Amino acid sequence: MCKKAITYILLLIFLIGLPVSVFAQRYFGVGIHVGGQHDVGDLTSFYPDAQTDPQNSVLFGVAIRLSIPFFFIRTGGDASFTINKGKVLDNQATVGVDAYNVQYTMLPLYAGLQFPLRDRGAFYLGGGVSYFYGTGSVKLSSGVSEDINATAFGAGFLAGMQLYVTSSFSLYMEWVYVEARSKPVITTTGTYNASNYKDLFIDYSGHRILLGVMYYVL
């Protein structure tokens, strides 16, 4: 009876330890991904009552990942490219803006916990900071277009899942949310907001969905 108990315990330890040991072999990975963001620039955060056709952008990026069992660090870089410009649909004169276009580069640094899904992959969840450098243009209601550029730091959350294809390759999907706003970059004549702002800032906040493939060097 004692021998059977010892055998079952050893078997249980092996079954629990097997996926962790397989998972632990993936220490350092480099990935590429594509994704998207809706409502880039988020003009309604500046003018809450404005009716807009939001800007949408596609993202291309690189992910660098350092992981040990139950812990990860994630960095890399993402660049956005405009699909459609954002437009103010009505009351442009009171808003002060007719259309806008924002592109940016985002450099994230996240860390958190990850949980093996046996030997099939991992789920992970963490938080961190991001640095943004953005450029673009704003067409004012007067018809004048002005170029913009602005930097900002932001904080956010990351949740993701990896599915192992081979011992070296995995597919991953991530959701990233960041709160980040620049300092004022342009003066408008708009009054269509609760706080009567006239200095337009660039809002990099928003949800991002990323899909990619990662190669583990180690």
N, C-alpha and C positions, 0 to 999 in steps of 0.2 A: 504493500500500500504506500509506504514511504517512498519507494523507488518510483512508483507511478506518479506520485505527487511531484517529485523532483523533476521527472521527465516532462510533465505538463508545464511546470514552471519554466523550465529551460526552453521549451517549445514556444511558450508565450513570450518570453524575453526575446527570442529569435525573431518571432513574427513582428513584434513591436519595433525591434531594433533594425530589422532589415530595411524598411522604407526610409528610416532616418539615416542609416548609413549610406544608402544609395543617394538620398537627397543631399547628404553632406558632401558628396564628391563634387558638387557643383558650387565652386567657390567664387569664380570671377567670370562674368559674362559681358559680352558686348552685343547690343541689339540695334535693329533699325525698325522704325514704325511709321505708320501713317495714321492720321486722325482728323478730327474736326472740332470746331467750336462755333456755336450759335450765338448770335447777338454780341459780336466782337465790338468793343468800344462802349457798349451799354449806355447809350445816350440818355435813356430814361432814368438812370441814376442821377443824372445832372438835371434833367427836366422830367420829373415823374409823370406829368400830365401829357407829355408829347406823344402823338401817334406816329410810330415809325415803322419802316420796313427794315428790320435789323440786318446788319452785315453778317455774312457767314464766311468762314475761312477754313481752308484745309491746312493741316499741319504735317510737316515732315521732320523727323528727328532721329537722334541717336540716344540710346540708353546705355549707361555703364552701371553694372550691378555687382556689388560685393556682398556675398551671403555666407552665413554659417547657419547651422540648425537654429531655427526660431528667431533669427535676427537678420536684417538686411540694411544696406545703404544703397541708395539709388541716386545717380546724377546723370548728366548728359546735356543735351541741348535740343531745342525745338525752334523751328522757323515757321511763321504763318504766311500764307498766300491767299489773297482775297478771291472769293468766288463771286460775290456780289457786294457792291457798296451799300452802306446804310443810307437811308433817305428819311427825311421828315415829310410826312404825308399831308399835313395841314398846318395852318398857322405858322408858316415858316418865319414870317416877320417877327412875331412875338417870341418864337423860340430863338431866333437869331441865327439858325443853322438850316441849310437846305439839304446838304449831303455830307458824308464823311467816309474816309477810307483809312484804316489803320493796319499796318503790318508790324510784326514784332519778332524779336528773338528772345526766347525764354531759357534761362539757365537754372535748373532746379537742383535742390539738394534735399533729399528725403531719407528718413530712417524710420524703422518700425519693426514690428513682429511679423513673422511668417509661419505658416502652419502646413506641414506636409500633408498631401492628399495621398497617403500611402506612397507607392512608387510611380504615381501617375502625374504628379505635379505639386503645386503649392498655391495657397491663398495667402495674400499679404495685405497689411494695413499699416499706414504710418502717416506722419506729418513732417512738415519742413518749411523751407523758405525758397523763394524764387526771385531771380533778378530779371528785369525786363528792360530791353532797349527797343523803342518803337519809333517808327517813322510813318508818314502818311500825309494826308491833306484834308482840309475842311473847307467846304464851300459855304460861305456865309449867305444869309438871306439877301444881302445887298448885291450878290452876284460875284463878289470877289473871292478867289480861292487863296488859301494860305497854307504853306507847308508847315508841318509840325514834326517835332522829334522830342521824345521824352523818355526818361528812365524812371524806374520805380522798383522798390522791393515789396514783396508780398509774402504772406503766409498761407498755407493751405493744407489739404488732406489728399492722400493717395490710397486707392484700393485697387488691387489687381489679382490676377490669377494666371498661373503658368501651367501649360500642359506639355509634358515631355514627349518629344517625338523620337529622339534617339538619346544616347548618353551625352551627346554634345549639343544638340539643338532642342529648343523649346519654342512654342508659340505663347504669346502673352497678350493679355488685354488689360488695360488700365483705365480707371476713371480718376481724373485729377480735378480738384476744385481749388482755385486760388483767389484770394482777395488782395487786389493791388491797384492803387491809384497814383497817378503822377501828381506833381505840383501843377498849378495852372499854367497853361501853355499858350492860350490865345484869348483875347478879349472879344466878347460878343455884345450885341445890343439887346439880347433877348431878356425878357422878364417873365417868361412862362414857366416859373417854378416856384415852389413854396418858399425857398430861401433867397430868391432874387439874386442868384449867382450871375455874374457877368464874365468871370474868368473861367474858361472851359478847361477842365482837366481831362486826361486820357485815362479811361477806366479799363484795366486789363483783367478785371475780375470775370469769373465765369467757369462753366463746366467744360471739360475736355475729355473726349473718348479717344483712346489710342489702341491700335492693333499692330502687332509686330512679331518678329522672329528674332530669337536670341541665340548666339553661339557662345558656349562656355569654353574659354581657353583653359581654365583649370577646374 
